[in-house]
Amino acid sequence: MSFVPKPTPVRLPVALAVITKDDKPAKEPGFTALFDGKSLDGWHIMNKGKFSVKDGVVFLDRGSGWLRSHKQYKDFELRLDFRFIDEGADSGVFIRAGKDGANWPDKNYQVQTKDDASIADIFPKGYEALKNKKKDKEKLKKVQKKTGEWQSFVITAKGPHLEVKLNGELITTSDGAVDKAGYIGLQGEGGRLEFKNIRIKELK
């Protein structure tokens, strides 16, 4: 009996998705970009903050001070991507912030942006303590990424209610915030971080 070899299976090439650091999120109806990827137009460096634009991102090179939006916002959904350059790096996202302050704004709500378990918490400064604050620490452990990996915030302020999502999951909620307009800001607190894709949608 003659031997008939089995046909060799044909392996088709697999298309790989290439992601570059210049990639932007899909167009989001109602959202306005706060960072153009090229300059700090629309922002003000406060109290000698060490912010600059580098390779299409906002680069925070340690230091203190903060970066303030030109416009004030009251009710909004703020979305941004960030990553920690160094392990344990510390920063924050200010919302409903005032302008005055020797280092950081005297009045603000800070969304903690630190490379540890405190990330995505909300801290008031110059305002009364928040009410009904809840933080899902178990969910945080599942979604928090490693140093150097890009992560995302979705920060919502609507009246007295605040919410923070990290990497698509709701982590922190609170009530009792002062219902007034203020600035958006990025905090310098000794860490090196990068920020990109900063955009906002005002809520009615």
Secondary structure, DSSP 4 states (H G I P E B T S, - for coil): ----PPPPPPPPPPP-----TT--PPP-TT-EES--SS--TTEEEETT--EEEETTEEEEES-S-EEEEEEEESSEEEEEEEEESSTT-EEEEEEEE-S--SSS-SSEEEEEEESSTTTT-EEEESSPPPEEEEE-HHHHHHHPPPTTS-EEEEEEEETTEEEEEETTEEEEEEE------EEEEEEESS-EEEEEEEEEEE--
